[in-house]
């Protein structure tokens, strides 16, 4: 079943409110996915690479690597100077207790087992600022309830995806993408979809172009909400069997699996509200 949400701010004056709105949207989707949740927030570039990691002893890890870190429950965001990226990646890869959750100049990514509101509270989502963010609530119908099984999935710097639906050709695509140099940590079809978009963009597609290509290469039923460093996009498959609603004002664009996820956004009464059309890419970009 699952529930997905996304919020893209057009007006810089709202950036301090992003986390609060995204947390409320995520909590509203509890009934669609009560076993785990996750979200990605795109904040301001501070001149470092943000590596989000999960595991025990993260304060000691940051101290050992002599890095500034934002510690949040089971996760931490390490702020890594570009000149030290190779060194830090090697150090993290050698520690079997540490999992790299995401990486980017702007993206922070958090996910855990538990009710959406509880997960958001554990990581302090309501206090986070940023330009855009996406979130997911999961109902595990085909696999165990684990942190690794929670969304979003990321397979490239400042790129992540949440998904409601099921791909039928993900195993064949996974084998193809492994040959292209992508590694996978789970059997989840959403991770394959994320890697597919990363591959297309690595090869030169825009986010919008990568999603258009996916209409030909991805079989199944799906609704995607995607975040990149400067972009936000939505795509539903040609059948559109999964529910979706969007709203837009002069200040923001929002997505929810159900309209009730959007009702508390500022200015919703005057927003243009619509159901995304089948096989149509909706995409927005903003300055870096």
C-alpha positions, 0 to 999 in steps of 0.5 A: 500500500504505502504512502508518499509525500513531497513538498517543493518550495518556490519561495525562500521565505518558507524554507524554515517551515519545510520540515514542519510541513513535511512531518505533518504530511508524513504523519497523515499517511500513517494508515497507508504505511505504519511499519517504517518511514523515511524522508530526505531533506534538501537544505543549503550547500555549506561547502562540504559533502554531507554523508548520512550514516547509520550505526552505533558509536557515531559520535566517536566515529566523527571524532575519530575522523575529525569531522563535524557531525549532526547527530540525530538518533541512530543517524549522523550527518558527517560534513566532509571537505571535498579534499577528504572524500576518498579518505573518509569513504575508505574509512567508512567502508572498512567499518562493518557496523556503519551503513552509508544512508545517503550522500550529497552537497544538500541532501540529508536522508533518514529512515527507520522502523516505526510509525511515521510520526515517531520516526519524524520526531526521532530525527527532528524533522519538524525543525529542519529547513530546506528547499524541498523534501520527499517522504515515504510511509511503508507497509511491508507486504512482500518483505521483512520490516527492516530499516534497509527496507524503508524508503527513500532510496538513493543511488547517486549524490543528491538523488533519491526516490520514493515509490508506491507500486511494484515493478515487474522487471526489476531483476532484469534491470538490476543485472543490467545496472550492475554491469553499469557499475551500480551496487545494490544493498537490498532486493527492493524494486524501488532501489532499482528504480532509483539506480535506473534514474541515476544511470540515465542522468549520469549518461546525460539525461535531465531528471525529466528526460530520465523519467520519460525514458523510464516509461519505456524501460520500467514495467509495472505500476508505480508512482514516483516522487523524486528529489535531486539537488535542484529538482523535484518530479512526479511520474505515474505509470500509464495505468495509474492504479495508485492514488495521487494528488498534487497542489500548486500555489505561487509559493510551493508545489506538493504531492500526496498519496491522498488529499488529506496529506495536503490540507494543512499547507498554507494557502491550500484553499486557493491552490490549484489541485489536480490528479496527475495524469497517466504517463506524464512527467511533472518536474520543477527546478530551482536555482542551486 
